Amino acid sequence: MIRVLFVCTGNVHRSALAERLMAARLPRGQAVRPESAGTQAWPRSGMEHSTRTVLERLGGDGSGFVARPLTARLVLGSALVLGLSREHREAAVRLAPSAMRRCFTLKEFVRLAGGEADGDGQRPEGAGDFAAVVAAAAARRGHAAPVPPEADDVADPRGRPSAALARCAREIDDVVGSLLPVVRSLGNDAGRSALQKRPHPLVDHRTGLVEQGS
């Protein structure tokens, strides 16, 4: 199983929406598991009502959600870490510097890995393997055309009118939709082999149980 970790501040709005919208859009049987955490979150069960409302309007499922803080263990146990803004990417890298090349913002990764083709119209080399896609995106980070820094962020809707949260949810849904072609192109066997090369044990961080046979 390939873990994709979405990170925001409170694990209340942005990362929770990204996790559950991606889960709703993934084909059945896909070897990718979206998860989320927050840099200032505390463990609590249940999704905030306003978040769940906008999520369900977009076809997502808010049941069984548990907010949790971002930890080095979560970062190291994920094949890809996607911050909803630059500060979240940087927080993940500070916790686990060795995972730097697997840490992006959500918009940045889409831009580098799949949302934009190279000049010849081709996807990055190695696009059939998850680890290769992530590595190719990291390699392109210093060479891709620059964008304004805020272009890689999703604005925090917390404390703003409900319309701002609805706009945020639609924006995240659009970006996750651009991410899905990259994910769908990766076969289950390729995904499993990519993680087998990594030394970190696969732990279900919501239950604390180690997954067997992964």
Phi, psi and chi 1 to 4 in degrees:
 res  aa     phi    psi   chi1   chi2   chi3   chi4
   1 MET       -  132.2 -173.6   66.3   66.7      -
   2 ILE   -97.8  122.5  -62.8  173.9      -      -
   3 ARG   -96.0  127.6  -73.9 -176.0  165.1   83.3
   4 VAL  -112.8  118.3  175.3      -      -      -
   5 LEU  -106.5  119.5  179.7   67.8      -      -
   6 PHE   -94.3  138.0  -64.9   98.3      -      -
   7 VAL  -129.7  130.9 -178.6      -      -      -
   8 CYS  -133.4 -154.3   71.3      -      -      -
   9 THR   -86.3  -58.8  -56.8      -      -      -
  10 GLY  -100.1   -5.5      -      -      -      -
  11 ASN    55.9   37.3 -161.1 -160.7      -      -
  12 VAL  -111.5  -46.4  172.4      -      -      -
  13 HIS  -112.8  -75.4  -62.9  -52.6      -      -
  14 ARG   -64.7  -53.2  -69.1  171.8  -70.9  175.8
  15 SER   -70.2  -33.4   59.9      -      -      -
  16 ALA   -63.8  -43.4      -      -      -      -
  17 LEU   -63.4  -43.8  -74.3  165.4      -      -
  18 ALA   -61.4  -44.8      -      -      -      -
  19 GLU   -57.9  -52.3  172.9 -166.3  -28.4      -
  20 ARG   -77.1  -28.9  -67.2  -53.6  176.3   95.0
  21 LEU   -70.3  -39.3  -73.0  168.5      -      -
  22 MET   -64.9  -42.4 -175.0  175.3 -176.8      -
  23 ALA   -60.0  -38.1      -      -      -      -
  24 ALA   -70.3  -26.9      -      -      -      -
  25 ARG   -93.5  -15.4  -51.5  -69.3 -173.8 -111.1
  26 LEU   -71.1  141.1  -78.1  170.9      -      -
  27 PRO   -64.5  149.1  -16.3   28.6      -      -
  28 ARG   -60.3  135.4 -174.2  178.2  -64.9  -85.8
  29 GLY    88.2    0.1      -      -      -      -
  30 GLN   -67.4  139.4 -173.5   77.1   33.3      -
  31 ALA   -85.6   41.1      -      -      -      -
  32 VAL  -128.5  132.7  173.8      -      -      -
  33 ARG  -121.1  107.0  177.4  173.1  175.3  171.5
  34 PRO   -75.5  138.6   23.7  -28.8      -      -
  35 GLU  -139.0  175.5  -61.3 -176.6  -18.2      -
  36 SER  -152.6  162.6   64.0      -      -      -
  37 ALA  -161.6  168.6      -      -      -      -
  38 GLY  -131.1  143.2      -      -      -      -
  39 THR   -67.9  -24.5   57.6      -      -      -
  40 GLN  -125.2   24.4  -61.9  177.9   27.2      -
  41 ALA   -83.5  159.2      -      -      -      -
  42 TRP  -127.0  150.5   65.6   91.7      -      -
  43 PRO   -62.1  128.3  -20.9   32.7      -      -
  44 ARG  -160.1  144.7   63.2  170.9 -176.2  161.8
  45 SER   -89.7  145.7  -61.6      -      -      -
  46 GLY    94.5  137.6      -      -      -      -
  47 MET   -86.9  140.7 -176.1  175.3  -72.5      -
  48 GLU   -55.2  140.3 -174.3  165.2  -59.3      -
  49 HIS   -56.9  -45.2  176.0   72.3      -      -
  50 SER   -64.1  -37.5   60.1      -      -      -
  51 THR   -66.7  -44.9  -55.3      -      -      -
  52 ARG   -62.9  -36.6 -175.0  163.8 -176.8  166.9
  53 THR   -62.7  -49.8  -61.8      -      -      -
  54 VAL   -69.7  -33.0  -63.3      -      -      -
  55 LEU   -61.5  -48.5  171.1   67.2      -      -
  56 GLU   -69.0  -28.5  -68.7  178.2  -11.2      -
  57 ARG   -63.9  -27.7  -75.0  175.6 -175.2  163.1
  58 LEU   -94.3    5.5  -67.9  170.3      -      -
  59 GLY    94.6    8.7      -      -      -      -
  60 GLY   -88.4  170.7      -      -      -      -
  61 ASP  -121.3  120.2 -179.8    5.7      -      -
  62 GLY   -95.6    3.1      -      -      -      -
  63 SER   -70.5  145.5   62.5      -      -      -
  64 GLY    72.8   12.6      -      -      -      -
  65 PHE   -74.2  141.4 -179.2   78.9      -      -
  66 VAL  -132.7  117.5  178.8      -      -      -
  67 ALA   -73.6  149.7      -      -      -      -
  68 ARG  -155.9  155.6   58.2 -175.0  176.9  170.4
  69 PRO   -78.9  151.4   26.7  -32.8      -      -
  70 LEU   -73.4  134.4 -178.3   68.3      -      -
  71 THR  -132.8  161.9   64.8      -      -      -
  72 ALA   -60.3  -36.5      -      -      -      -
  73 ARG   -62.2  -40.8 -173.8  178.9 -174.7 -175.8
  74 LEU   -64.1  -44.2  -78.6  173.8      -      -
  75 VAL   -62.1  -47.8  174.8      -      -      -
  76 LEU   -67.0  -27.3  -68.7  171.1      -      -
  77 GLY   -86.3    3.3      -      -      -      -
  78 SER  -109.6  140.6  -59.9      -      -      -
  79 ALA   -75.6  -23.3      -      -      -      -
  80 LEU  -152.5  131.9  177.3   62.8      -      -
  81 VAL  -117.4  123.1 -180.0      -      -      -
  82 LEU  -121.9  106.3  -62.0  173.8      -      -
  83 GLY   -78.0  148.2      -      -      -      -
  84 LEU   -81.7  -11.7  -86.7  -66.4      -      -
  85 SER  -149.3  172.7   73.8      -      -      -
  86 ARG   -62.5  -36.1  -70.2  159.9  -68.8  155.6
  87 GLU   -62.5  -30.4   65.2 -179.7  -73.5      -
  88 HIS   -76.0  -39.0  -53.7  127.9      -      -
  89 ARG   -60.0  -45.1  175.8 -167.7   63.6 -160.9
  90 GLU   -66.4  -36.3  -68.5  158.0    5.2      -
  91 ALA   -63.8  -40.5      -      -      -      -
  92 ALA   -63.4  -41.4      -      -      -      -
  93 VAL   -66.8  -38.1  172.5      -      -      -
  94 ARG   -62.7  -37.3  -75.0 -164.6  -61.0  -89.2
  95 LEU   -71.1  -35.6  -75.2  170.0      -      -
  96 ALA  -142.7   79.9      -      -      -      -
  97 PRO   -56.1  -31.3  -25.2   34.8      -      -
  98 SER   -67.2  -15.2   64.6      -      -      -
  99 ALA   -95.5   10.9      -      -      -      -
 100 MET   -52.5  -40.9  179.7  177.6   66.6      -
 101 ARG   -77.2   -2.0  -68.4  176.4   64.8   81.5
 102 ARG  -108.0    5.8  -58.4 -160.0  -56.0  -85.1
 103 CYS  -110.9  126.3  -63.3      -      -      -
 104 PHE  -143.0  171.8  -56.1   81.2      -      -
 105 THR   -85.8  160.6   72.1      -      -      -
 106 LEU   -58.2  -48.5  170.8   59.2      -      -
 107 LYS   -66.1  -38.1  -72.5 -176.9  173.4 -178.8
 108 GLU   -61.9  -45.1  176.6 -169.2   27.6      -
 109 PHE   -65.1  -42.6 -175.8   74.1      -      -
 110 VAL   -59.1  -42.3  167.7      -      -      -
 111 ARG   -62.7  -41.0 -165.3  162.6   45.3   78.7
 112 LEU   -88.6  -30.3  -63.7  175.3      -      -
 113 ALA  -101.6  -27.6      -      -      -      -
 114 GLY  -156.6  -28.5      -      -      -      -
 115 GLY   -71.4  -23.5      -      -      -      -
 116 GLU  -127.0  133.5  -65.3 -178.6   -1.1      -
 117 ALA   -85.0  165.2      -      -      -      -
 118 ASP   -69.3  176.6  -70.3  -35.0      -      -
 119 GLY   -59.0  -27.6      -      -      -      -
 120 ASP   -91.9    8.5   59.0    1.1      -      -
 121 GLY    83.1    9.0      -      -      -      -
 122 GLN   -99.5  148.5  -61.7  -61.9  -47.9      -
 123 ARG   -69.5  160.4  -70.2  -91.5  -52.6  -75.9
 124 PRO   -57.0  146.4  -24.9   34.0      -      -
 125 GLU   -59.8  142.2 -175.9  178.7   -5.2      -
 126 GLY    83.9   21.7      -      -      -      -
 127 ALA   -70.0   -5.6      -      -      -      -
 128 GLY   -88.3    1.6      -      -      -      -
 129 ASP  -132.4  129.7  179.1  -82.8      -      -
 130 PHE   -59.3  -48.9 -162.3   94.3      -      -
 131 ALA   -60.5  -36.2      -      -      -      -
 132 ALA   -68.8  -37.5      -      -      -      -
 133 VAL   -62.9  -45.5  170.6      -      -      -
 134 VAL   -63.4  -43.9  174.0      -      -      -
 135 ALA   -63.6  -40.2      -      -      -      -
 136 ALA   -65.0  -39.8      -      -      -      -
 137 ALA   -63.4  -41.7      -      -      -      -
 138 ALA   -63.6  -38.9      -      -      -      -
 139 ALA   -66.7  -30.6      -      -      -      -
 140 ARG   -81.5  -11.6  -64.7 -176.4   74.4 -159.3
 141 ARG   -57.9  -37.8 -172.8  146.7   40.5 -171.0
 142 GLY   -89.6    0.2      -      -      -      -
 143 HIS  -121.2  -18.1  -56.0  -75.1      -      -
 144 ALA   -69.1  155.8      -      -      -      -
 145 ALA   -58.7  134.4      -      -      -      -
 146 PRO   -68.6  151.7   24.7  -33.2      -      -
 147 VAL  -126.8  158.0  -60.1      -      -      -
 148 PRO   -56.5  138.5  -22.1   32.3      -      -
 149 PRO   -51.3  -41.9  -26.4   34.6      -      -
 150 GLU   -68.8  -14.0   62.4  -85.1   10.7      -
 151 ALA   -68.4  -18.1      -      -      -      -
 152 ASP   -96.0    6.2  -82.0  -22.3      -      -
 153 ASP  -107.0  151.5  -67.6   -7.9      -      -
 154 VAL  -108.2  120.5  175.0      -      -      -
 155 ALA   -63.2  143.6      -      -      -      -
 156 ASP   -75.3  122.8 -170.7   -5.0      -      -
 157 PRO   -86.8   -3.2   33.8  -36.0      -      -
 158 ARG   -60.9  133.3 -169.9  164.0 -175.1   80.3
 159 GLY    79.7    3.8      -      -      -      -
 160 ARG  -106.7  168.8  -58.9  173.8   64.7 -166.3
 161 PRO   -59.0  158.9  -23.5   33.6      -      -
 162 SER   -59.3  -29.6   58.7      -      -      -
 163 ALA   -62.4  -31.9      -      -      -      -
 164 ALA   -67.4  -38.6      -      -      -      -
 165 LEU   -66.3  -40.8  177.1   57.6      -      -
 166 ALA   -62.2  -42.5      -      -      -      -
 167 ARG   -64.1  -41.1  -73.4 -166.9  -61.4  -88.8
 168 CYS   -60.0  -44.8  174.8      -      -      -
 169 ALA   -62.2  -42.3      -      -      -      -
 170 ARG   -66.1  -38.1  -70.0 -167.3  -62.6  -90.5
 171 GLU   -63.4  -46.5  179.4 -178.6   10.8      -
 172 ILE   -62.5  -41.7  -69.2  170.2      -      -
 173 ASP   -61.1  -40.5 -165.1   29.2      -      -
 174 ASP   -64.0  -43.9  -72.7  -15.1      -      -
 175 VAL   -70.0  -41.3 -177.7      -      -      -
 176 VAL   -60.3  -37.9  166.1      -      -      -
 177 GLY   -60.8  -34.6      -      -      -      -
 178 SER   -73.9  -25.5  -62.4      -      -      -
 179 LEU   -76.3  -30.8  175.7   63.1      -      -
 180 LEU   -60.2  -39.2  -72.9  177.5      -      -
 181 PRO   -57.2  -34.3  -26.5   36.0      -      -
 182 VAL   -65.6  -45.9  179.3      -      -      -
 183 VAL   -67.9  -42.9  173.8      -      -      -
 184 ARG   -65.6  -25.0  -74.1  174.4  178.3  152.4
 185 SER   -75.6   -6.5   71.3      -      -      -
 186 LEU   -99.1  119.3  -52.7  172.0      -      -
 187 GLY   -69.5  154.3      -      -      -      -
 188 ASN   -58.6  -40.7  -72.1   -3.1      -      -
 189 ASP   -65.1  -40.7  -69.1  -19.3      -      -
 190 ALA   -63.7  -40.7      -      -      -      -
 191 GLY   -63.6  -44.0      -      -      -      -
 192 ARG   -65.1  -41.9  -67.9 -168.1 -176.0   97.0
 193 SER   -65.9  -32.9   65.3      -      -      -
 194 ALA   -63.0  -42.2      -      -      -      -
 195 LEU   -76.0  -28.3  -81.7 -163.1      -      -
 196 GLN   -63.5  -22.0  -74.7  169.2   -2.2      -
 197 LYS   -78.6  -14.5  -62.0  173.9 -176.1  176.7
 198 ARG   -92.9  143.1  -64.9  177.6   47.7 -120.2
 199 PRO   -81.0  -11.6   28.9  -35.3      -      -
 200 HIS   -83.1  135.8  -53.2  -67.1      -      -
 201 PRO   -66.1  148.4   24.3  -33.6      -      -
 202 LEU   -88.1  113.5  -64.9 -179.1      -      -
 203 VAL  -120.4  134.7  179.0      -      -      -
 204 ASP   -75.5  102.8 -173.2  -33.5      -      -
 205 HIS   -72.7  -11.3  -60.2  -70.3      -      -
 206 ARG   -86.3  -25.9  -63.4 -166.3 -170.4  -85.0
 207 THR  -111.1  -19.1   64.2      -      -      -
 208 GLY    83.5    4.6      -      -      -      -
 209 LEU   -92.0  139.9  -59.1  175.7      -      -
 210 VAL   -81.3  132.1  176.7      -      -      -
 211 GLU   -77.4  132.4  -69.5 -170.4   -3.9      -
 212 GLN   -91.2  147.5  -57.9  -62.6  -39.6      -
 213 GLY    73.5   15.7      -      -      -      -
 214 SER   -98.2      -  -64.8      -      -      -
